Amino acid sequence: MPEQRSAAGGPWLRLKHLSFSHGPRVILKDLSLDLFPGRHYVIAGPNGAGKSTLLDLLARLRRPLRGQIELKDKPLEAYTSLELASAVSLAPQSSKFDFAFTVREVIRLGRRPYLGRWGRLKPDDEIIVDQVISTLHLGRLAEKPVTNLSGGEAQRVVLARTLAQATPVILLDEPTNSLDVAQALDLMGTLSDLAAQGALVITVTHDLNQAATFADEIIFLKDGSLVAAGPKETTLTADLLSLVFEAQAQVRSDEFTGGLALSFRRSRMPSSETH
């Protein structure tokens, strides 16, 4: 098992021998991991590695076959739905809008765990909604029906609703897939800022160069198993990347970004398979 870091106050999320199956297919196998506040974790790995399933388990959208998840030393299943919604938020890969709510109305839904006795948003809630709209540059769309949005615009609304929930644990599944370059950089920078302010942020992404720039730690999954976890300086290595993705990898310092740059090329087939 990979060596894990320690931190004052202990982990906020603790995964203990977590396993999950879908019918006969084993998706996650005996996964143990400690995740700490103030860190931006990126979960990476090939398709079918179990990344999205892990987020669903952390959000209690699925239940593990075996093992346990603890949130702040309390089993996840012991939380009420309202308690969990105040502690953990999830931005899924995609979300379909069936009703013509405005963008602002959808983002306001992120404040539902904090509604007062009369089920109304307080002035402080509206301030948070306005801040999120500004952060994700949704001002010109705020009064537009979500059913009239492009794919990228709709994805930003999903992300805004998640950030408006203002939970200490934030889960995001491929959040930059439909975003343009500037929007993706802004979002990943925002997530790293939230982690620096004390949140525990967990992002699934296939964009390893984004991970190299914005993550604090990388978690590599392959075939449902944990391959490596730790600071990006020790996990983003050519050997480990080649092992996980079965492609030749190169890691180098990037003066432009001030971080690491990753490159891949197709592995050559063994000589026995070239004839």
C-alpha positions in Angstrom: 0.0 0.0 0.0 1.4 3.5 -0.8 2.8 5.5 2.0 0.3 8.1 3.2 1.0 11.5 4.7 0.0 12.5 8.2 -1.5 15.8 9.2 -2.5 17.5 12.4 -6.0 16.7 13.3 -6.2 13.6 11.1 -8.0 12.8 7.9 -11.4 14.1 7.0 -12.1 11.1 4.8 -10.9 7.6 5.7 -11.4 4.7 3.3 -11.0 1.3 4.9 -10.7 -1.8 2.6 -13.3 -0.4 0.3 -14.7 -2.8 -2.4 -17.5 -2.4 -4.9 -19.0 -4.7 -7.6 -21.6 -4.3 -10.3 -23.0 -7.7 -10.8 -20.1 -10.1 -11.5 -17.7 -7.2 -12.4 -15.4 -6.0 -9.6 -15.0 -2.2 -9.9 -13.0 -1.4 -6.8 -10.8 -3.8 -4.8 -9.8 -3.4 -1.1 -9.1 0.3 -1.3 -7.7 2.0 1.8 -6.8 5.7 1.8 -6.7 8.7 4.1 -7.7 12.1 2.7 -6.9 15.4 4.5 -8.3 18.9 4.6 -6.4 21.7 2.9 -5.5 19.4 -0.1 -6.6 19.2 -3.7 -6.5 15.6 -4.7 -6.8 14.4 -8.3 -7.9 10.9 -9.1 -6.5 9.6 -12.4 -6.3 6.4 -14.3 -7.5 4.7 -17.5 -11.1 4.3 -18.4 -12.8 1.7 -16.2 -10.4 2.2 -13.3 -13.2 2.9 -10.9 -12.7 6.7 -10.5 -16.3 7.8 -10.9 -17.6 4.9 -8.8 -15.3 6.0 -6.0 -16.8 9.5 -6.1 -20.3 8.0 -6.0 -19.3 6.0 -2.9 -17.9 9.1 -1.2 -21.1 11.0 -1.9 -23.2 8.0 -0.7 -24.9 7.6 -4.1 -23.7 4.0 -3.9 -23.0 1.7 -1.0 -19.8 -0.4 -0.8 -19.9 -4.1 -1.1 -17.3 -4.3 1.7 -15.4 -1.9 3.8 -16.3 1.4 5.2 -16.0 5.2 4.6 -15.6 7.5 7.6 -16.2 11.2 7.4 -14.5 13.1 10.3 -14.3 9.8 12.3 -18.0 9.0 11.8 -19.3 6.3 9.4 -20.7 7.8 6.3 -23.9 5.8 6.6 -24.5 7.3 10.1 -25.0 10.8 8.6 -28.6 12.0 7.9 -29.2 13.2 4.4 -29.2 16.8 5.6 -26.0 16.4 7.5 -24.3 14.8 4.5 -25.5 17.5 2.2 -24.0 20.1 4.5 -20.7 18.3 4.5 -20.2 16.8 1.0 -21.1 18.1 -2.5 -20.7 16.4 -5.8 -20.5 17.9 -9.3 -21.3 15.0 -11.7 -20.0 14.6 -15.2 -23.3 15.6 -16.7 -26.7 16.8 -15.5 -29.9 17.1 -17.5 -32.1 20.0 -16.9 -35.8 19.1 -17.4 -37.3 22.3 -16.2 -36.8 25.9 -17.5 -35.4 27.3 -14.3 -33.1 30.2 -14.6 -29.4 29.8 -14.1 -29.7 31.8 -10.8 -32.6 29.5 -9.6 -30.5 26.4 -10.3 -27.5 27.8 -8.4 -29.8 28.7 -5.5 -30.6 25.0 -5.2 -27.1 24.5 -3.8 -28.2 26.4 -0.7 -31.1 24.0 0.1 -29.2 22.3 3.0 -29.2 25.6 4.8 -32.7 26.8 4.3 -34.3 28.3 7.4 -37.5 27.4 9.1 -39.6 28.9 6.4 -37.7 27.4 3.5 -36.4 30.7 2.2 -32.9 31.8 1.4 -31.4 34.4 3.7 -29.4 37.4 2.6 -26.2 35.6 3.3 -27.3 32.8 1.0 -27.9 35.3 -1.8 -24.4 36.7 -1.3 -22.9 33.3 -1.8 -25.0 32.7 -4.9 -23.8 36.0 -6.3 -20.2 35.2 -5.5 -20.4 31.9 -7.3 -22.0 33.5 -10.3 -19.2 36.0 -10.4 -16.5 33.4 -9.9 -17.7 31.2 -12.8 -18.5 34.2 -15.0 -22.2 33.4 -15.3 -23.5 37.0 -14.8 -24.8 37.4 -18.4 -26.5 34.1 -18.2 -28.0 34.5 -14.7 -31.6 35.1 -15.8 -31.5 32.7 -18.8 -33.4 29.4 -18.7 -31.0 26.5 -18.3 -32.8 24.6 -21.0 -31.4 27.2 -23.5 -27.8 26.8 -22.6 -24.9 25.2 -24.5 -23.2 22.1 -23.1 -20.3 24.1 -21.7 -22.6 26.7 -20.2 -24.8 24.0 -18.6 -21.7 22.4 -17.1 -20.6 25.6 -15.5 -24.1 25.9 -13.9 -23.7 22.4 -12.4 -20.3 23.4 -11.0 -21.8 26.7 -9.7 -24.6 24.9 -7.9 -22.0 22.6 -6.3 -19.8 25.4 -5.2 -22.8 27.3 -3.8 -23.4 24.4 -1.5 -20.2 25.5 0.3 -19.3 22.2 1.8 -16.0 21.3 3.4 -15.6 18.3 1.1 -16.0 18.9 -2.6 -16.1 16.1 -5.2 -15.9 16.8 -9.0 -16.2 14.3 -11.8 -14.4 15.5 -15.0 -15.4 19.1 -14.3 -13.5 20.7 -17.2 -14.7 18.4 -20.0 -17.0 20.9 -21.7 -15.1 24.0 -20.7 -12.8 26.1 -23.0 -9.2 26.6 -22.0 -9.6 29.8 -20.0 -12.7 28.5 -18.2 -10.9 25.3 -17.3 -7.9 27.1 -15.9 -10.2 29.4 -13.9 -12.1 26.5 -12.4 -9.0 24.5 -11.5 -7.5 27.6 -10.0 -10.6 28.1 -7.9 -10.6 24.6 -6.7 -7.0 24.9 -5.6 -7.8 28.2 -3.8 -10.6 26.4 -1.9 -8.2 23.7 -0.8 -5.7 26.3 0.3 -8.5 27.9 2.4 -9.1 24.5 4.1 -11.5 22.5 2.0 -10.9 18.9 1.0 -11.2 18.9 -2.8 -11.2 15.7 -4.9 -11.3 16.0 -8.7 -11.4 13.2 -11.3 -9.8 14.2 -14.5 -8.1 12.7 -17.6 -6.1 15.9 -18.1 -2.9 15.1 -16.4 -1.3 18.4 -17.3 -4.1 20.1 -15.4 -3.3 17.8 -12.5 0.4 18.6 -12.7 -0.4 22.3 -12.4 -3.3 22.4 -9.9 -3.2 19.3 -7.7 -1.5 18.8 -4.4 -1.7 15.0 -4.5 -2.4 12.4 -7.1 -4.3 9.1 -6.6 -3.8 6.6 -9.4 -6.3 3.8 -9.9 -6.0 1.0 -12.4 -8.4 -2.0 -12.8 -10.1 -1.0 -9.5 -6.9 -1.1 -7.5 -4.9 1.7 -5.9 -1.6 1.9 -7.7 -0.1 5.0 -6.0 -1.1 8.0 -3.9 0.9 10.9 -2.7 2.3 14.4 -3.6 2.4 15.0 -7.3 6.2 15.5 -7.1 6.5 11.8 -6.2 3.6 10.3 -8.2 4.0 12.1 -11.5 7.0 10.1 -12.7 7.6 8.6 -16.1 7.8 5.1 -14.8 4.6 5.3 -12.8 2.7 7.0 -15.7 3.9 4.4 -18.1 2.7 1.6 -15.8 -0.7 3.1 -15.2 -1.5 4.2 -18.8 0.5 1.7 -20.8 2.1 4.4 -22.9 5.5 5.8 -23.0 5.6 8.9 -20.7 8.0 11.8 -20.2 7.9 14.3 -17.3 9.8 17.5 -17.5 9.9 20.9 -15.8 7.9 23.6 -17.6 9.3 27.1 -17.2 6.1 28.6 -18.7 3.7 27.2 -16.0 6.4 26.8 -13.3 5.3 23.2 -12.8 5.6 19.9 -14.6 4.7 19.0 -18.2 3.7 15.5 -19.2 3.9 14.0 -22.7 2.9 10.6 -23.9 3.4 8.5 -27.0 2.1 5.2 -28.1 4.1 2.2 -26.8 5.8 0.1 -29.4 4.3 -3.4 -29.8 6.6 -6.3 -28.7 8.5 -7.7 -31.6 6.6 -11.0 -31.4 3.4 -9.0 -32.2 4.7 -7.1 -35.2 4.6 -9.9 -37.6 
